[in-house]
Amino acid sequence: MLAKRIQLTGSTLRNRADQFKADLLSDLGQQVWPLFAEGRLKPQLVGSYAVKDAEAAFAELAGNQVSGKLVLVIDGSLV
């Protein structure tokens, strides 16, 4: 992470008031999720692997050449 100057930011929201969390979810629903529905925001999906091929997916990640998300598909009928 240091070599690529990547920042990892996260929050558990545990110490936030319930109203804050409710407002946050409402804001996401109104301001962010529609951008995905409109196609203006897209997840950076590099590829998907059947769960039986998880070892190959982890090998790809270990190669450090992935610039997006890899998905393990548990049930092929969901894709």
C-alpha positions in Angstrom: 0.0 0.0 0.0 2.8 2.4 0.8 4.5 1.8 -2.6 1.3 2.6 -4.5 0.2 5.4 -2.1 -3.1 3.6 -1.6 -5.3 4.6 1.3 -7.7 2.2 3.0 -10.5 3.9 4.8 -13.3 2.2 6.7 -15.9 2.7 9.4 -17.8 0.4 11.6 -20.3 3.1 12.5 -20.6 1.3 15.9 -20.2 4.5 17.9 -22.7 6.5 15.8 -26.3 7.2 16.8 -29.0 5.1 15.2 -30.5 8.2 13.6 -27.1 9.0 12.0 -27.0 5.5 10.5 -30.6 5.8 9.3 -29.9 9.2 7.7 -26.8 7.7 6.0 -28.7 4.8 4.5 -31.4 7.2 3.3 -28.8 9.5 1.7 -27.2 6.5 0.0 -30.5 5.4 -1.4 -31.3 8.9 -2.7 -27.8 10.0 -3.9 -25.6 7.0 -4.6 -27.6 3.9 -5.6 -29.4 5.8 -8.4 -26.0 6.5 -10.0 -25.4 2.8 -10.3 -28.9 2.3 -11.7 -28.3 5.0 -14.3 -24.9 3.5 -15.2 -23.0 6.6 -14.2 -21.2 4.6 -11.5 -20.0 1.0 -12.2 -18.2 -1.5 -10.0 -14.7 -2.2 -11.2 -15.2 -5.9 -11.8 -12.1 -7.6 -13.3 -13.6 -11.1 -13.4 -15.4 -13.9 -11.7 -14.5 -17.4 -10.7 -16.6 -20.4 -9.8 -16.1 -21.1 -6.1 -14.4 -24.4 -7.0 -11.7 -22.2 -8.8 -11.0 -20.0 -5.7 -7.4 -21.1 -5.7 -6.9 -19.6 -9.2 -8.7 -16.4 -8.1 -6.3 -16.1 -5.1 -3.3 -16.8 -7.4 -4.5 -13.9 -9.6 -4.7 -11.6 -6.6 -1.3 -12.7 -5.4 0.2 -11.7 -8.7 -0.7 -8.1 -7.7 -1.9 -7.2 -11.3 -5.6 -6.9 -10.4 -7.0 -3.3 -10.5 -10.6 -4.1 -9.5 -12.7 -6.8 -7.9 -12.7 -10.5 -8.4 -15.9 -12.3 -7.5 -16.3 -15.9 -6.3 -19.6 -17.2 -7.7 -21.1 -19.8 -5.3 -24.3 -20.5 -7.3 -23.9 -20.2 -11.1 -27.6 -19.8 -11.5 -27.3 -16.3 -9.9 -25.1 -14.9 -12.6 
